[in-house]
């Protein structure tokens, strides 16, 4: 049976598989909070057609995870370094000074 598959049929099968996993890929790229739920709905009920649209809707509308990154030169990091008893480790300010010169300055 598999030996009778031509290049056109193989292309159609590949296109269908790409379309079927689209909601999961969108959810992953958007970094949704409940990625596992979108993948579960997509894999189990996605091929039915109607629930594929549900998975796509979930991937597009679910809230995303916070990707807040603390920067060493931010105001919070500077306040934490200036706190009493703090030695300020890991708070290298941005600017023209290098890491060595800022470590020497904090001693």
Gaussian input, Z-matrix of N, CA and C with variables (Angstrom, degrees):
# hf/3-21g

backbone

0 1
 N
 C     1     B1
 C     2     B2     1     A1
 N     3     B3     2     A2     1     D1
 C     4     B4     3     A3     2     D2
 C     5     B5     4     A4     3     D3
 N     6     B6     5     A5     4     D4
 C     7     B7     6     A6     5     D5
 C     8     B8     7     A7     6     D6
 N     9     B9     8     A8     7     D7
 C    10    B10     9     A9     8     D8
 C    11    B11    10    A10     9     D9
 N    12    B12    11    A11    10    D10
 C    13    B13    12    A12    11    D11
 C    14    B14    13    A13    12    D12
 N    15    B15    14    A14    13    D13
 C    16    B16    15    A15    14    D14
 C    17    B17    16    A16    15    D15
 N    18    B18    17    A17    16    D16
 C    19    B19    18    A18    17    D17
 C    20    B20    19    A19    18    D18
 N    21    B21    20    A20    19    D19
 C    22    B22    21    A21    20    D20
 C    23    B23    22    A22    21    D21
 N    24    B24    23    A23    22    D22
 C    25    B25    24    A24    23    D23
 C    26    B26    25    A25    24    D24
 N    27    B27    26    A26    25    D25
 C    28    B28    27    A27    26    D26
 C    29    B29    28    A28    27    D27
 N    30    B30    29    A29    28    D28
 C    31    B31    30    A30    29    D29
 C    32    B32    31    A31    30    D30
 N    33    B33    32    A32    31    D31
 C    34    B34    33    A33    32    D32
 C    35    B35    34    A34    33    D33
 N    36    B36    35    A35    34    D34
 C    37    B37    36    A36    35    D35
 C    38    B38    37    A37    36    D36
 N    39    B39    38    A38    37    D37
 C    40    B40    39    A39    38    D38
 C    41    B41    40    A40    39    D39
 N    42    B42    41    A41    40    D40
 C    43    B43    42    A42    41    D41
 C    44    B44    43    A43    42    D42
 N    45    B45    44    A44    43    D43
 C    46    B46    45    A45    44    D44
 C    47    B47    46    A46    45    D45
 N    48    B48    47    A47    46    D46
 C    49    B49    48    A48    47    D47
 C    50    B50    49    A49    48    D48
 N    51    B51    50    A50    49    D49
 C    52    B52    51    A51    50    D50
 C    53    B53    52    A52    51    D51
 N    54    B54    53    A53    52    D52
 C    55    B55    54    A54    53    D53
 C    56    B56    55    A55    54    D54
 N    57    B57    56    A56    55    D55
 C    58    B58    57    A57    56    D56
 C    59    B59    58    A58    57    D57
 N    60    B60    59    A59    58    D58
 C    61    B61    60    A60    59    D59
 C    62    B62    61    A61    60    D60
 N    63    B63    62    A62    61    D61
 C    64    B64    63    A63    62    D62
 C    65    B65    64    A64    63    D63
 N    66    B66    65    A65    64    D64
 C    67    B67    66    A66    65    D65
 C    68    B68    67    A67    66    D66
 N    69    B69    68    A68    67    D67
 C    70    B70    69    A69    68    D68
 C    71    B71    70    A70    69    D69
 N    72    B72    71    A71    70    D70
 C    73    B73    72    A72    71    D71
 C    74    B74    73    A73    72    D72
 N    75    B75    74    A74    73    D73
 C    76    B76    75    A75    74    D74
 C    77    B77    76    A76    75    D75
 N    78    B78    77    A77    76    D76
 C    79    B79    78    A78    77    D77
 C    80    B80    79    A79    78    D78
 N    81    B81    80    A80    79    D79
 C    82    B82    81    A81    80    D80
 C    83    B83    82    A82    81    D81
 N    84    B84    83    A83    82    D82
 C    85    B85    84    A84    83    D83
 C    86    B86    85    A85    84    D84
 N    87    B87    86    A86    85    D85
 C    88    B88    87    A87    86    D86
 C    89    B89    88    A88    87    D87
 N    90    B90    89    A89    88    D88
 C    91    B91    90    A90    89    D89
 C    92    B92    91    A91    90    D90
 N    93    B93    92    A92    91    D91
 C    94    B94    93    A93    92    D92
 C    95    B95    94    A94    93    D93
 N    96    B96    95    A95    94    D94
 C    97    B97    96    A96    95    D95
 C    98    B98    97    A97    96    D96
 N    99    B99    98    A98    97    D97
 C   100   B100    99    A99    98    D98
 C   101   B101   100   A100    99    D99
 N   102   B102   101   A101   100   D100
 C   103   B103   102   A102   101   D101
 C   104   B104   103   A103   102   D102
 N   105   B105   104   A104   103   D103
 C   106   B106   105   A105   104   D104
 C   107   B107   106   A106   105   D105
 N   108   B108   107   A107   106   D106
 C   109   B109   108   A108   107   D107
 C   110   B110   109   A109   108   D108
 N   111   B111   110   A110   109   D109
 C   112   B112   111   A111   110   D110
 C   113   B113   112   A112   111   D111
 N   114   B114   113   A113   112   D112
 C   115   B115   114   A114   113   D113
 C   116   B116   115   A115   114   D114
 N   117   B117   116   A116   115   D115
 C   118   B118   117   A117   116   D116
 C   119   B119   118   A118   117   D117
 N   120   B120   119   A119   118   D118
 C   121   B121   120   A120   119   D119
 C   122   B122   121   A121   120   D120
 N   123   B123   122   A122   121   D121
 C   124   B124   123   A123   122   D122
 C   125   B125   124   A124   123   D123
 N   126   B126   125   A125   124   D124
 C   127   B127   126   A126   125   D125
 C   128   B128   127   A127   126   D126
 N   129   B129   128   A128   127   D127
 C   130   B130   129   A129   128   D128
 C   131   B131   130   A130   129   D129
 N   132   B132   131   A131   130   D130
 C   133   B133   132   A132   131   D131
 C   134   B134   133   A133   132   D132
 N   135   B135   134   A134   133   D133
 C   136   B136   135   A135   134   D134
 C   137   B137   136   A136   135   D135
 N   138   B138   137   A137   136   D136
 C   139   B139   138   A138   137   D137
 C   140   B140   139   A139   138   D138
 N   141   B141   140   A140   139   D139
 C   142   B142   141   A141   140   D140
 C   143   B143   142   A142   141   D141
 N   144   B144   143   A143   142   D142
 C   145   B145   144   A144   143   D143
 C   146   B146   145   A145   144   D144
 N   147   B147   146   A146   145   D145
 C   148   B148   147   A147   146   D146
 C   149   B149   148   A148   147   D147
 N   150   B150   149   A149   148   D148
 C   151   B151   150   A150   149   D149
 C   152   B152   151   A151   150   D150
 N   153   B153   152   A152   151   D151
 C   154   B154   153   A153   152   D152
 C   155   B155   154   A154   153   D153
 N   156   B156   155   A155   154   D154
 C   157   B157   156   A156   155   D155
 C   158   B158   157   A157   156   D156
 N   159   B159   158   A158   157   D157
 C   160   B160   159   A159   158   D158
 C   161   B161   160   A160   159   D159
 N   162   B162   161   A161   160   D160
 C   163   B163   162   A162   161   D161
 C   164   B164   163   A163   162   D162
 N   165   B165   164   A164   163   D163
 C   166   B166   165   A165   164   D164
 C   167   B167   166   A166   165   D165
 N   168   B168   167   A167   166   D166
 C   169   B169   168   A168   167   D167
 C   170   B170   169   A169   168   D168
 N   171   B171   170   A170   169   D169
 C   172   B172   171   A171   170   D170
 C   173   B173   172   A172   171   D171
 N   174   B174   173   A173   172   D172
 C   175   B175   174   A174   173   D173
 C   176   B176   175   A175   174   D174
 N   177   B177   176   A176   175   D175
 C   178   B178   177   A177   176   D176
 C   179   B179   178   A178   177   D177
 N   180   B180   179   A179   178   D178
 C   181   B181   180   A180   179   D179
 C   182   B182   181   A181   180   D180
 N   183   B183   182   A182   181   D181
 C   184   B184   183   A183   182   D182
 C   185   B185   184   A184   183   D183
 N   186   B186   185   A185   184   D184
 C   187   B187   186   A186   185   D185
 C   188   B188   187   A187   186   D186
 N   189   B189   188   A188   187   D187
 C   190   B190   189   A189   188   D188
 C   191   B191   190   A190   189   D189
 N   192   B192   191   A191   190   D190
 C   193   B193   192   A192   191   D191
 C   194   B194   193   A193   192   D192
 N   195   B195   194   A194   193   D193
 C   196   B196   195   A195   194   D194
 C   197   B197   196   A196   195   D195
 N   198   B198   197   A197   196   D196
 C   199   B199   198   A198   197   D197
 C   200   B200   199   A199   198   D198
 N   201   B201   200   A200   199   D199
 C   202   B202   201   A201   200   D200
 C   203   B203   202   A202   201   D201
 N   204   B204   203   A203   202   D202
 C   205   B205   204   A204   203   D203
 C   206   B206   205   A205   204   D204
 N   207   B207   206   A206   205   D205
 C   208   B208   207   A207   206   D206
 C   209   B209   208   A208   207   D207
 N   210   B210   209   A209   208   D208
 C   211   B211   210   A210   209   D209
 C   212   B212   211   A211   210   D210
 N   213   B213   212   A212   211   D211
 C   214   B214   213   A213   212   D212
 C   215   B215   214   A214   213   D213
 N   216   B216   215   A215   214   D214
 C   217   B217   216   A216   215   D215
 C   218   B218   217   A217   216   D216
 N   219   B219   218   A218   217   D217
 C   220   B220   219   A219   218   D218
 C   221   B221   220   A220   219   D219
 N   222   B222   221   A221   220   D220
 C   223   B223   222   A222   221   D221
 C   224   B224   223   A223   222   D222
 N   225   B225   224   A224   223   D223
 C   226   B226   225   A225   224   D224
 C   227   B227   226   A226   225   D225
 N   228   B228   227   A227   226   D226
 C   229   B229   228   A228   227   D227
 C   230   B230   229   A229   228   D228
 N   231   B231   230   A230   229   D229
 C   232   B232   231   A231   230   D230
 C   233   B233   232   A232   231   D231
 N   234   B234   233   A233   232   D232
 C   235   B235   234   A234   233   D233
 C   236   B236   235   A235   234   D234
 N   237   B237   236   A236   235   D235
 C   238   B238   237   A237   236   D236
 C   239   B239   238   A238   237   D237
 N   240   B240   239   A239   238   D238
 C   241   B241   240   A240   239   D239
 C   242   B242   241   A241   240   D240
 N   243   B243   242   A242   241   D241
 C   244   B244   243   A243   242   D242
 C   245   B245   244   A244   243   D243
 N   246   B246   245   A245   244   D244
 C   247   B247   246   A246   245   D245
 C   248   B248   247   A247   246   D246
 N   249   B249   248   A248   247   D247
 C   250   B250   249   A249   248   D248
 C   251   B251   250   A250   249   D249
 N   252   B252   251   A251   250   D250
 C   253   B253   252   A252   251   D251
 C   254   B254   253   A253   252   D252
 N   255   B255   254   A254   253   D253
 C   256   B256   255   A255   254   D254
 C   257   B257   256   A256   255   D255
 N   258   B258   257   A257   256   D256
 C   259   B259   258   A258   257   D257
 C   260   B260   259   A259   258   D258
 N   261   B261   260   A260   259   D259
 C   262   B262   261   A261   260   D260
 C   263   B263   262   A262   261   D261
 N   264   B264   263   A263   262   D262
 C   265   B265   264   A264   263   D263
 C   266   B266   265   A265   264   D264
 N   267   B267   266   A266   265   D265
 C   268   B268   267   A267   266   D266
 C   269   B269   268   A268   267   D267
 N   270   B270   269   A269   268   D268
 C   271   B271   270   A270   269   D269
 C   272   B272   271   A271   270   D270
 N   273   B273   272   A272   271   D271
 C   274   B274   273   A273   272   D272
 C   275   B275   274   A274   273   D273
 N   276   B276   275   A275   274   D274
 C   277   B277   276   A276   275   D275
 C   278   B278   277   A277   276   D276
 N   279   B279   278   A278   277   D277
 C   280   B280   279   A279   278   D278
 C   281   B281   280   A280   279   D279
 N   282   B282   281   A281   280   D280
 C   283   B283   282   A282   281   D281
 C   284   B284   283   A283   282   D282
 N   285   B285   284   A284   283   D283
 C   286   B286   285   A285   284   D284
 C   287   B287   286   A286   285   D285
 N   288   B288   287   A287   286   D286
 C   289   B289   288   A288   287   D287
 C   290   B290   289   A289   288   D288
 N   291   B291   290   A290   289   D289
 C   292   B292   291   A291   290   D290
 C   293   B293   292   A292   291   D291
 N   294   B294   293   A293   292   D292
 C   295   B295   294   A294   293   D293
 C   296   B296   295   A295   294   D294
 N   297   B297   296   A296   295   D295
 C   298   B298   297   A297   296   D296
 C   299   B299   298   A298   297   D297
 N   300   B300   299   A299   298   D298
 C   301   B301   300   A300   299   D299
 C   302   B302   301   A301   300   D300
 N   303   B303   302   A302   301   D301
 C   304   B304   303   A303   302   D302
 C   305   B305   304   A304   303   D303
 N   306   B306   305   A305   304   D304
 C   307   B307   306   A306   305   D305
 C   308   B308   307   A307   306   D306
 N   309   B309   308   A308   307   D307
 C   310   B310   309   A309   308   D308
 C   311   B311   310   A310   309   D309
 N   312   B312   311   A311   310   D310
 C   313   B313   312   A312   311   D311
 C   314   B314   313   A313   312   D312
 N   315   B315   314   A314   313   D313
 C   316   B316   315   A315   314   D314
 C   317   B317   316   A316   315   D315
 N   318   B318   317   A317   316   D316
 C   319   B319   318   A318   317   D317
 C   320   B320   319   A319   318   D318

   B1=1.4343
   B2=1.5285
   B3=1.3290
   B4=1.4550
   B5=1.5249
   B6=1.3010
   B7=1.4636
   B8=1.5274
   B9=1.3182
   B10=1.4552
   B11=1.5314
   B12=1.3436
   B13=1.4551
   B14=1.5273
   B15=1.3048
   B16=1.4516
   B17=1.5146
   B18=1.3207
   B19=1.4628
   B20=1.5269
   B21=1.3086
   B22=1.4561
   B23=1.5238
   B24=1.3284
   B25=1.4652
   B26=1.5201
   B27=1.3294
   B28=1.4535
   B29=1.5299
   B30=1.3076
   B31=1.4616
   B32=1.5284
   B33=1.3271
   B34=1.4634
   B35=1.5272
   B36=1.3278
   B37=1.4671
   B38=1.5281
   B39=1.3283
   B40=1.4619
   B41=1.5275
   B42=1.3301
   B43=1.4714
   B44=1.5234
   B45=1.3122
   B46=1.4639
   B47=1.5308
   B48=1.3293
   B49=1.4616
   B50=1.5293
   B51=1.3142
   B52=1.4660
   B53=1.5263
   B54=1.3153
   B55=1.4693
   B56=1.5258
   B57=1.3310
   B58=1.4622
   B59=1.5254
   B60=1.3256
   B61=1.4631
   B62=1.5303
   B63=1.3123
   B64=1.4628
   B65=1.5331
   B66=1.3423
   B67=1.4803
   B68=1.5236
   B69=1.3225
   B70=1.4628
   B71=1.5202
   B72=1.3164
   B73=1.4612
   B74=1.5262
   B75=1.3210
   B76=1.4659
   B77=1.5260
   B78=1.3235
   B79=1.4660
   B80=1.5274
   B81=1.3036
   B82=1.4615
   B83=1.5238
   B84=1.3107
   B85=1.4629
   B86=1.5297
   B87=1.3431
   B88=1.4655
   B89=1.5211
   B90=1.3353
   B91=1.4613
   B92=1.5239
   B93=1.3319
   B94=1.4581
   B95=1.5268
   B96=1.3292
   B97=1.4614
   B98=1.5232
   B99=1.2996
   B100=1.4663
   B101=1.5250
   B102=1.3049
   B103=1.4629
   B104=1.5194
   B105=1.3140
   B106=1.4623
   B107=1.5249
   B108=1.3227
   B109=1.4601
   B110=1.5264
   B111=1.3143
   B112=1.4663
   B113=1.5192
   B114=1.3268
   B115=1.4707
   B116=1.5232
   B117=1.3250
   B118=1.4616
   B119=1.5298
   B120=1.3244
   B121=1.4638
   B122=1.5230
   B123=1.3155
   B124=1.4569
   B125=1.5204
   B126=1.3139
   B127=1.4644
   B128=1.5254
   B129=1.3314
   B130=1.4630
   B131=1.5229
   B132=1.3245
   B133=1.4596
   B134=1.5218
   B135=1.3200
   B136=1.4595
   B137=1.5194
   B138=1.3234
   B139=1.4589
   B140=1.5325
   B141=1.3257
   B142=1.4705
   B143=1.5252
   B144=1.3235
   B145=1.4558
   B146=1.5114
   B147=1.3122
   B148=1.4571
   B149=1.5242
   B150=1.3155
   B151=1.4550
   B152=1.5298
   B153=1.3214
   B154=1.4610
   B155=1.5247
   B156=1.3263
   B157=1.4565
   B158=1.5239
   B159=1.3158
   B160=1.4641
   B161=1.5297
   B162=1.3221
   B163=1.4627
   B164=1.5260
   B165=1.3113
   B166=1.4578
   B167=1.5271
   B168=1.3192
   B169=1.4634
   B170=1.5324
   B171=1.3299
   B172=1.4635
   B173=1.5306
   B174=1.3135
   B175=1.4648
   B176=1.5193
   B177=1.3152
   B178=1.4589
   B179=1.5261
   B180=1.3355
   B181=1.4619
   B182=1.5237
   B183=1.3092
   B184=1.4640
   B185=1.5231
   B186=1.3268
   B187=1.4608
   B188=1.5266
   B189=1.3255
   B190=1.4586
   B191=1.5152
   B192=1.3429
   B193=1.4571
   B194=1.5097
   B195=1.3111
   B196=1.4557
   B197=1.5172
   B198=1.3175
   B199=1.4603
   B200=1.5290
   B201=1.3243
   B202=1.4491
   B203=1.5210
   B204=1.3140
   B205=1.4547
   B206=1.5241
   B207=1.3124
   B208=1.4626
   B209=1.5238
   B210=1.2910
   B211=1.4554
   B212=1.5127
   B213=1.3240
   B214=1.4590
   B215=1.5241
   B216=1.3065
   B217=1.4469
   B218=1.5138
   B219=1.3349
   B220=1.4561
   B221=1.5204
   B222=1.3074
   B223=1.4642
   B224=1.5270
   B225=1.3529
   B226=1.4612
   B227=1.5244
   B228=1.3348
   B229=1.4578
   B230=1.5198
   B231=1.3244
   B232=1.4598
   B233=1.5234
   B234=1.3466
   B235=1.4629
   B236=1.5157
   B237=1.3396
   B238=1.4564
   B239=1.5260
   B240=1.3292
   B241=1.4606
   B242=1.5159
   B243=1.3282
   B244=1.4577
   B245=1.5238
   B246=1.3261
   B247=1.4594
   B248=1.5284
   B249=1.3418
   B250=1.4693
   B251=1.5217
   B252=1.3216
   B253=1.4604
   B254=1.5123
   B255=1.3050
   B256=1.4563
   B257=1.5142
   B258=1.3225
   B259=1.4586
   B260=1.5238
   B261=1.3177
   B262=1.4536
   B263=1.5142
   B264=1.3241
   B265=1.4599
   B266=1.5219
   B267=1.2896
   B268=1.4544
   B269=1.5094
   B270=1.3059
   B271=1.4612
   B272=1.5156
   B273=1.2997
   B274=1.4540
   B275=1.5179
   B276=1.3171
   B277=1.4584
   B278=1.5243
   B279=1.3215
   B280=1.4447
   B281=1.5141
   B282=1.2777
   B283=1.4581
   B284=1.5005
   B285=1.3113
   B286=1.4566
   B287=1.5244
   B288=1.3237
   B289=1.4628
   B290=1.5148
   B291=1.3099
   B292=1.4545
   B293=1.5204
   B294=1.3114
   B295=1.4579
   B296=1.5247
   B297=1.3397
   B298=1.4641
   B299=1.5223
   B300=1.3096
   B301=1.4511
   B302=1.5253
   B303=1.3384
   B304=1.4488
   B305=1.5157
   B306=1.3362
   B307=1.4610
   B308=1.5203
   B309=1.3249
   B310=1.4621
   B311=1.5311
   B312=1.3184
   B313=1.4523
   B314=1.5152
   B315=1.3408
   B316=1.4501
   B317=1.5132
   B318=1.3320
   B319=1.4753
   B320=1.4625
   A1=111.30
   A2=117.10
   A3=119.76
   A4=111.91
   A5=117.34
   A6=119.42
   A7=111.73
   A8=117.95
   A9=121.64
   A10=113.19
   A11=118.17
   A12=121.23
   A13=109.03
   A14=115.06
   A15=120.45
   A16=111.37
   A17=117.33
   A18=120.11
   A19=113.44
   A20=118.46
   A21=120.97
   A22=111.30
   A23=116.36
   A24=119.84
   A25=111.31
   A26=116.69
   A27=120.95
   A28=110.80
   A29=116.69
   A30=121.40
   A31=111.19
   A32=117.01
   A33=121.23
   A34=110.39
   A35=116.91
   A36=120.65
   A37=110.06
   A38=117.84
   A39=121.22
   A40=110.90
   A41=117.26
   A42=120.62
   A43=110.72
   A44=118.02
   A45=121.82
   A46=110.34
   A47=117.45
   A48=120.32
   A49=111.56
   A50=116.78
   A51=119.90
   A52=109.99
   A53=117.06
   A54=120.79
   A55=110.74
   A56=117.73
   A57=120.67
   A58=112.84
   A59=118.40
   A60=120.22
   A61=112.86
   A62=118.28
   A63=121.81
   A64=113.30
   A65=121.07
   A66=118.83
   A67=113.45
   A68=117.79
   A69=120.36
   A70=111.22
   A71=116.86
   A72=120.42
   A73=110.43
   A74=117.08
   A75=120.71
   A76=110.33
   A77=116.49
   A78=120.10
   A79=111.04
   A80=117.06
   A81=120.48
   A82=110.97
   A83=116.96
   A84=121.25
   A85=111.85
   A86=117.56
   A87=121.23
   A88=112.04
   A89=117.38
   A90=123.67
   A91=111.28
   A92=116.07
   A93=119.70
   A94=109.82
   A95=115.66
   A96=120.60
   A97=112.79
   A98=117.62
   A99=121.30
   A100=110.54
   A101=115.23
   A102=121.24
   A103=110.77
   A104=116.77
   A105=120.57
   A106=111.58
   A107=116.97
   A108=120.40
   A109=111.27
   A110=116.44
   A111=120.02
   A112=110.05
   A113=116.55
   A114=120.06
   A115=110.61
   A116=117.04
   A117=120.41
   A118=111.87
   A119=116.77
   A120=120.33
   A121=110.18
   A122=116.92
   A123=120.91
   A124=112.13
   A125=117.73
   A126=120.85
   A127=111.80
   A128=117.17
   A129=119.62
   A130=112.00
   A131=117.15
   A132=119.51
   A133=113.42
   A134=117.92
   A135=120.94
   A136=114.91
   A137=118.55
   A138=119.03
   A139=114.58
   A140=118.16
   A141=119.55
   A142=111.60
   A143=117.60
   A144=120.25
   A145=111.98
   A146=117.94
   A147=121.25
   A148=111.16
   A149=117.41
   A150=120.00
   A151=112.00
   A152=117.30
   A153=119.76
   A154=108.97
   A155=116.45
   A156=120.20
   A157=111.36
   A158=117.75
   A159=121.40
   A160=109.53
   A161=116.83
   A162=120.55
   A163=110.91
   A164=117.30
   A165=121.02
   A166=110.64
   A167=117.01
   A168=121.61
   A169=110.51
   A170=115.91
   A171=119.79
   A172=110.82
   A173=116.75
   A174=120.61
   A175=111.46
   A176=117.03
   A177=120.62
   A178=113.33
   A179=118.25
   A180=119.92
   A181=115.08
   A182=119.92
   A183=120.74
   A184=110.22
   A185=115.35
   A186=119.86
   A187=109.64
   A188=114.44
   A189=120.15
   A190=110.35
   A191=114.98
   A192=120.67
   A193=109.64
   A194=115.89
   A195=121.09
   A196=108.40
   A197=116.36
   A198=120.48
   A199=109.52
   A200=115.85
   A201=121.25
   A202=109.62
   A203=115.83
   A204=121.85
   A205=108.18
   A206=115.37
   A207=119.55
   A208=108.75
   A209=116.20
   A210=122.01
   A211=108.56
   A212=116.67
   A213=121.11
   A214=111.57
   A215=118.92
   A216=121.64
   A217=113.93
   A218=117.32
   A219=119.88
   A220=111.00
   A221=115.54
   A222=120.99
   A223=110.97
   A224=118.00
   A225=120.63
   A226=111.11
   A227=116.48
   A228=120.24
   A229=110.67
   A230=117.50
   A231=120.49
   A232=110.96
   A233=117.61
   A234=120.64
   A235=111.03
   A236=116.22
   A237=120.09
   A238=110.51
   A239=117.38
   A240=121.27
   A241=111.18
   A242=117.06
   A243=121.11
   A244=112.67
   A245=117.71
   A246=120.98
   A247=110.13
   A248=117.32
   A249=119.87
   A250=110.75
   A251=115.92
   A252=121.24
   A253=113.56
   A254=118.18
   A255=121.12
   A256=109.83
   A257=115.83
   A258=119.51
   A259=110.76
   A260=118.24
   A261=120.86
   A262=114.49
   A263=116.99
   A264=119.05
   A265=110.56
   A266=117.07
   A267=122.38
   A268=114.32
   A269=118.14
   A270=119.68
   A271=109.30
   A272=116.25
   A273=121.74
   A274=107.41
   A275=117.85
   A276=118.91
   A277=111.32
   A278=115.31
   A279=120.27
   A280=108.84
   A281=116.37
   A282=119.76
   A283=110.68
   A284=116.13
   A285=120.50
   A286=112.62
   A287=118.03
   A288=119.04
   A289=110.11
   A290=116.53
   A291=120.83
   A292=109.72
   A293=116.61
   A294=121.33
   A295=110.65
   A296=118.35
   A297=120.87
   A298=110.92
   A299=117.45
   A300=119.24
   A301=111.10
   A302=118.51
   A303=119.41
   A304=111.23
   A305=118.40
   A306=120.52
   A307=110.60
   A308=116.81
   A309=119.84
   A310=110.92
   A311=116.50
   A312=120.59
   A313=112.12
   A314=118.14
   A315=119.79
   A316=112.75
   A317=118.09
   A318=121.22
   A319=111.49
   D1=-45.94
   D2=-179.54
   D3=-69.09
   D4=-23.74
   D5=179.88
   D6=-73.22
   D7=-16.82
   D8=-179.57
   D9=-90.58
   D10=1.44
   D11=-179.31
   D12=-79.94
   D13=124.00
   D14=179.03
   D15=-90.87
   D16=177.17
   D17=-178.51
   D18=-65.97
   D19=-31.71
   D20=178.67
   D21=-68.25
   D22=-43.45
   D23=177.95
   D24=-64.60
   D25=-38.63
   D26=178.39
   D27=-64.42
   D28=-39.13
   D29=177.50
   D30=-65.47
   D31=-39.75
   D32=178.77
   D33=-65.51
   D34=-43.31
   D35=179.36
   D36=-63.35
   D37=-42.10
   D38=178.57
   D39=-63.95
   D40=-41.05
   D41=179.60
   D42=-65.44
   D43=-40.37
   D44=178.51
   D45=-63.99
   D46=-41.47
   D47=178.89
   D48=-65.45
   D49=-38.79
   D50=177.76
   D51=-64.39
   D52=-42.65
   D53=179.28
   D54=-65.51
   D55=-38.36
   D56=-178.68
   D57=-65.33
   D58=-35.21
   D59=-177.54
   D60=-91.15
   D61=1.02
   D62=-178.26
   D63=-55.82
   D64=-46.21
   D65=178.52
   D66=-59.14
   D67=-38.34
   D68=179.03
   D69=-67.09
   D70=-39.91
   D71=179.38
   D72=-66.65
   D73=-41.23
   D74=178.35
   D75=-62.87
   D76=-43.92
   D77=179.11
   D78=-63.54
   D79=-39.06
   D80=178.47
   D81=-66.00
   D82=-44.68
   D83=-178.79
   D84=-67.35
   D85=-33.94
   D86=177.96
   D87=-80.17
   D88=-11.22
   D89=-178.25
   D90=58.84
   D91=53.88
   D92=179.94
   D93=-70.11
   D94=154.32
   D95=-176.48
   D96=-66.01
   D97=-40.06
   D98=-177.79
   D99=-111.44
   D100=63.42
   D101=179.80
   D102=-60.50
   D103=-37.51
   D104=-178.31
   D105=-60.72
   D106=-34.25
   D107=-179.65
   D108=-69.86
   D109=-41.10
   D110=178.14
   D111=-64.77
   D112=-43.62
   D113=179.31
   D114=-64.18
   D115=-40.74
   D116=179.44
   D117=-62.04
   D118=-48.31
   D119=178.49
   D120=-63.79
   D121=-39.84
   D122=-177.96
   D123=-67.13
   D124=-44.36
   D125=-176.33
   D126=-75.22
   D127=-43.70
   D128=-175.20
   D129=-77.38
   D130=-47.04
   D131=-172.49
   D132=-114.63
   D133=0.22
   D134=-178.44
   D135=-61.09
   D136=-43.53
   D137=-178.94
   D138=-62.93
   D139=-12.87
   D140=178.81
   D141=-70.08
   D142=-21.50
   D143=178.21
   D144=102.07
   D145=-62.18
   D146=-178.30
   D147=-65.07
   D148=-45.09
   D149=-179.14
   D150=-74.98
   D151=-15.01
   D152=172.19
   D153=-64.21
   D154=-40.30
   D155=176.92
   D156=-67.18
   D157=-32.78
   D158=175.45
   D159=-64.76
   D160=-44.50
   D161=178.48
   D162=-64.17
   D163=-38.72
   D164=177.53
   D165=-65.17
   D166=-42.48
   D167=177.60
   D168=-62.10
   D169=-43.48
   D170=178.66
   D171=-62.13
   D172=-42.48
   D173=-178.42
   D174=-65.09
   D175=-32.57
   D176=-176.86
   D177=-85.26
   D178=-24.47
   D179=-172.29
   D180=-113.11
   D181=-14.06
   D182=-178.53
   D183=-66.82
   D184=152.00
   D185=-179.75
   D186=-70.30
   D187=149.84
   D188=-177.09
   D189=-98.69
   D190=159.72
   D191=177.63
   D192=-73.97
   D193=148.38
   D194=177.27
   D195=-75.68
   D196=128.58
   D197=178.84
   D198=-116.07
   D199=42.70
   D200=-178.91
   D201=-72.06
   D202=128.42
   D203=-178.98
   D204=-114.42
   D205=129.62
   D206=178.06
   D207=-81.26
   D208=122.13
   D209=179.16
   D210=-94.81
   D211=140.34
   D212=-175.61
   D213=-61.14
   D214=-29.58
   D215=-178.43
   D216=-92.00
   D217=6.46
   D218=-177.69
   D219=-74.24
   D220=164.84
   D221=-177.65
   D222=-64.29
   D223=-37.40
   D224=179.21
   D225=-63.62
   D226=-43.03
   D227=179.99
   D228=-65.70
   D229=-37.00
   D230=178.93
   D231=-68.92
   D232=-38.93
   D233=177.00
   D234=-64.59
   D235=-39.95
   D236=180.00
   D237=-66.62
   D238=-38.55
   D239=179.48
   D240=-69.64
   D241=-30.29
   D242=-178.62
   D243=-85.63
   D244=-2.72
   D245=-178.79
   D246=-65.69
   D247=147.58
   D248=179.75
   D249=-60.37
   D250=134.28
   D251=179.15
   D252=84.95
   D253=-2.37
   D254=-179.92
   D255=-91.31
   D256=137.21
   D257=178.33
   D258=-92.40
   D259=-10.09
   D260=176.16
   D261=76.64
   D262=27.97
   D263=178.94
   D264=-64.31
   D265=138.54
   D266=176.10
   D267=80.18
   D268=10.34
   D269=179.66
   D270=-112.17
   D271=77.75
   D272=178.19
   D273=-90.54
   D274=117.24
   D275=-177.98
   D276=-70.83
   D277=149.55
   D278=175.87
   D279=-76.20
   D280=146.55
   D281=178.64
   D282=148.89
   D283=-156.36
   D284=-174.16
   D285=-84.90
   D286=-16.02
   D287=-178.87
   D288=-77.79
   D289=146.57
   D290=178.49
   D291=-87.19
   D292=176.40
   D293=-179.02
   D294=-65.42
   D295=-38.06
   D296=-179.37
   D297=-65.94
   D298=-44.13
   D299=-177.37
   D300=-67.74
   D301=-34.40
   D302=178.49
   D303=-73.25
   D304=-29.96
   D305=175.62
   D306=-70.10
   D307=-39.03
   D308=177.28
   D309=-65.42
   D310=-36.49
   D311=-178.48
   D312=-70.26
   D313=-27.33
   D314=-177.10
   D315=-84.54
   D316=-9.56
   D317=-178.81
   D318=-79.41

